Amino acid sequence: MDELADNRHIRPGEDETFENRQKESDVALIQRAQTGDTEAFGELIHRYRRQLFRYVRALTHDSYLAEDILQDGLIRAFIHMGQLQNAERFMAWMQRIVRNQAYSHMQRREQQREQHFSSFLAFGADDPSWSDQDSLDKTLNHLLNDTERISQETGYDPYQAVAQQEMRNNLYKLLGCLNLREQQVFTSYWMEQLSPQEIACKFNLTSANAYQILSRSRKKVSQLHIHLSVEEMLAEWNSLGQNRVILEEPLSFRAPQTWNSAAASIHEMLGYIGSSPSLPMVMGMSGLSFRLTILPQDIHIAGPTAYNFKEVLIRGLHHMGYRSHAVEALASEAGLNANLIDPSMLEEKAKGKRLLNPRLVRALSLIRYSIHRGIPAVVWDLNIPEFGLIYGYDDAARTLYGTDFIKSVTIPYDHVGRGVNQEVFVLAAESDGMIREMNLRAALTDVLAHYRGEDPYTLSNTVSGLAAYAVWREALEYRRVEPNGHAYNIAVLWDARRYASEFFRELCLKWASIPRYSSLIPFCLQAEELYRNMSQRLNVLKQCFPFPEGGKPNEKLQVDQAISILLEVEELERAAVVAIKALLEEMDQHSPEIVMVWPKCND
C-alpha cells in the first residue's frame, strides 16, 4: 500500500483497463480487494450492486433508505474484506452485512419512536448535540438495557460473555467522563429509567438541577462517544494499512470560473472520474443555473444556498448519469454571514471550542471511501459556509487536505462540522458505467417546478422561483436590505443566468448535426437569448452593488434603479419559462426518444 502515500493524482483505470477487470474471476478480485485494492473492490460492487440494492429494498420497502443502507454496508464491507474466509461465499457475506445494517437502522427508528429519553428532549432543544441523537441513544440503550436480556435469552455462551464484557468496558469508558454525581443521575435515568422528578427526590435535588445535570452529562457522554467512534473507525481502516492518501490538488479554485461553489466543486470532482460534462452543462443539468431563492426582510447572504443540499445535488448528479451518496446535518434556517462576524470565529482555535458533530464518523467514512476510489469529496464549510473539496487524508496527523474559493488548507479530522454554523455536508459521486445518459427532460421539468415555487427542497422562511422577485423588490422598497448579502445574491444570480445561456448554447451545438433534433434548436436559441439578456441586465445591477462592499441598497436613487432592473429581469425570466415549456412540449411530440449520451468514463 506504499503507493497510496504518494502525493499524486490517483485516477481509476491508470493501472489496468476496465476490460481486464471484467475478465477477472470473482475469487481473483476478492483476493486483490482483501489487500486494499479499491479497483478490484469497485469491480465486485459493479457486478453485484444491483442485486444487493434489490435485496435491501425488499427489506426496507424504501428505495432512498435502501440506497443509504447499501452505501454504509459497502463501506463496512471494504473495511472488513480481510475477514472474508471463503471467497465463494462473497455474495452471502455481503447480504449479511447489508441485512445487519438494515435491521440496525430499522431497530433504531423503532427505538426513537419509543425513546424514553424524549421525555426531556424539549428541555435540551437548544443544545446542538440533540440534533442527531440516534447514534448515542442506540449505544446507551444497547449497553444499558440489552445486556441482561441477551444473557437471559441465550444462556451462557463464551462468545456472548466476551461481547458483554466488551460492552461493559465501553460503558465504563463513556461514563468515565462524568463526575460521581453526574454518573449517579445519568445511570439512574438510563438504567432505572427514573423520571427527572424521581431523580430529584432520590438525590435531594430540584427538578431544574436534575434536568441540568442530565443535559450536561449527556453532552459530555455524547462528545466522548463521537471521539471513541472516530478512533474505532481509524483502527479498522489502519488494520488494512490504508492510513494516508493524497490525490492531486484540485486547481480550479485558484482561478474561479463561477460564483457557484457547489457547481465548481461538482465539476472538478467529476473530472477525477473521467471525461466529464462542461461547467455550463453541470450548472444546467443540476438546475443550479436556474435557481433563485430569497430570504425576505434583509436579502440574507444564505439565499443562494437555502436548499436541501443532499436532495438537490444528488438529483442533479442523477440527471447527469452519476450515482452519488451524501452525509448531511444542516440547520433548518439560515446561519451567520461569515463576512460580517469577528474573523476570529472562523479560525481553527474557535472550531476547536465547539462541540464535535454527531455525524463526524459518517462524514469521515464517506470522505475516505471517495478518496480511495481516486475521487475528492465535495464538502461544505471548509473555511467559510461555501462548498469545497477534500482530496486527501493522513491518519498519523489526523489531518484532511482541502481546498475552496478561499484557500487550500489542512484541517484536523474533528474540525469537520465545527465551522461557524456547525453544519456537515459531504457528497461523493461515481459513474454508473462506461456510457452515461443525461436526462434533459427530467432536469428541465425540475427547473419549471422551481420556477413555480414547487421545489420541495428549499428551506423554510424562503421564497423561490418567480415569486422571489416580488419579495426582493419589497425589501428594497422598505429599505431593510443588508448590503453584503444583497450584493452576493446579485452576483450569484448574474452568474447563474450567464451559465443558463451557455447551457442552451451548448445544447444547440450538440444537436446541430443531428437532423431529428433540428426542431428543438429554435427553442434553445430563444432561451439562450433570453438568459443572455438577463445576465446583461444583472451585470448592471452587479456594478451598482459590488460584492463584498455592497454599495448603497437603501438609498432612493439606487433602490429605484435596482427595482427597475429586477422588473425587467423578471419579465425576461417569465418569457424563458414559456420557452422551456415549449421546448419540453416539442421534445415530447417530435423527439420522445431524445437521449443525451456523454463520452466514456475512465471507471
Phi, psi and omega in degrees: 000008184299329183294340179290341181277348182295138178275077180216167183276108182269117179243139176302138174095358181287325186266341178202156184273162177301319182298320180296320179295324180297330184280341183290147176285162177301318183300315180296318179295319179297317180298320178289321180297327180290346174269001180098011181286107182290331179297314181295316179297320178299321179291321177300316180293323177302324182284326190244357188300313183298318179295320179294321179297315179299323180295313181291321180297325177295331179281323188259338184057033182209111185296318182293317178295320180299321180295317178296316181295318180298318180298315177299320180295320180296320178297315179296321180298317180297319180298321189256019181305328181296344181274350179285115185272321184245108184299332181288346180259020185304312184296317179296322178297316179296318180298322179294320180296310183289330176295316178298321177298317181295313181296320179298317180294316182292323177295320179297318179297321179292320178296322180297324180293328184256008192296115180293340179295340181293346181297337175236025177299317183300327182297324182255024186299331181276356182278119183303333182291350179277351187291337180215078187269355191299319185295312181293315182298322178298316180298313182294317177301318181294313184291317189271330188249331188273337187301309182294320180298316180297319181298317181293324184284327189256346187072191183284130178218119184303323179292320179293324179297319177297317180297319180294321178295321178296320178297318179297320178298318178296321179297316179299322178299315182295318182282347182294343180276357183257149173282177188301312182296321178296319178297318181298313181293316185295313181290330176297320181291314186276315186277316180269349180056040176282149176284161177303326178293319178294323177296319179301316178294318184297322185249016177057050179243163167279159178300322179298319179294322179297315178299316182297317180295317178298314181296314180296319182293318181296323178298315179297313181295319179301314181296318179294321179299317178297315180300313180295325179294321177297315180297321179295318179298316181295323179297320179295314179295317184291337176297339177267359181079013184259080186242004177199121174219127177230113177281171175297135184294132175296136186251350186295335180290340180287336177227075187301138177255351183212155174277349185270102185291332177295313180296318179299317182292316180294317179301315179295316180301316183295333177296335177283338181281325182159203177300119191241162176297156176292166177299316175300324180290321176298315180298317183286311184291333177277347183084358184293333180279357181243000185280148169209112178231128184241136170268112184301179181078281189247004183056062185299151182296339183282354183310308182297340179247019180273071177206165179285103185306311186301309185291315184292315184285322176295320177300315179297317178295324177297318177300331180270000177092021180247144166275149177208160182220149184216152169241130188220134171213088187244153176290154181274352180228165181299141180265202182284152172276111185296341179281345187247004181258170176299123181308334181296336180290343180266354184283160180299327180299320180291322178299320182296341180270348181273163181295145171298142181278132182300339179268012185301314183297313180296322179296313180296322180297316181290323177300313182294318180301317181293314182296324179292341174270005178083020186231125175298159177256137174284133181226160179252135170068058170286305180247321175220170180291074172215174180270152175206194181231141168253125188238008179190164177210157180218108183294324182299320180266356184052049190230141172253148177254122184220166178207149175207194182297336185278305183187167171273139186218162163245132182232145177297148178310314188280005175267355173295127181083010181242027175289188187298329179257002175053052180242154178233133168208126176229134181231130177233143183230158173207160184274148177285340182176193183289327181236131182251138174257127181261126188267085182295321182300314180294320181297314181289328176297320177293325178299314180296322178298320178295316179300324181281356183078022183253012176286118183284357189254021171269167182273162178294159179064025175237164175232130186239161174074209184299327181295342183292333182297321182296317181288332176295311180296323179298317178299321177295316182298325182269005174056047181235027184274136174273119190303314184295311180295321179299315180297322179294317178303318180296312183299317181292320179293317176303313181298318181297313182290331174299317180284334174298318177297315178297324179299311181290328176295320179293324176298316179301314180296322182293326184266352187303326184262010182245102187306321185291347178257006185298330181290343181276336188299317180302323179291321178293319179297320178297314179297319179302315181295317181298315180288329176295318177296322176300313183296327178293317179292321179292331178295324175298317179297322180295325178290326179289327184233073184291144176266138009265353185299312173098350180067210182232075186286359180247012175259141192306314184299313180288326177299313181299318179294317181297316181297319179298316180292319180296326175296318178297315182295319179299319179298317177296321181298317179295323176294325179293324177300317178299318180295320180292319176302315180297321178298315179297319179297319179294321177298317182292323185277319189244342181223054183296339184268009185302128177224127177263112183257131178259154182301170183296146176266168177279340183259000000 
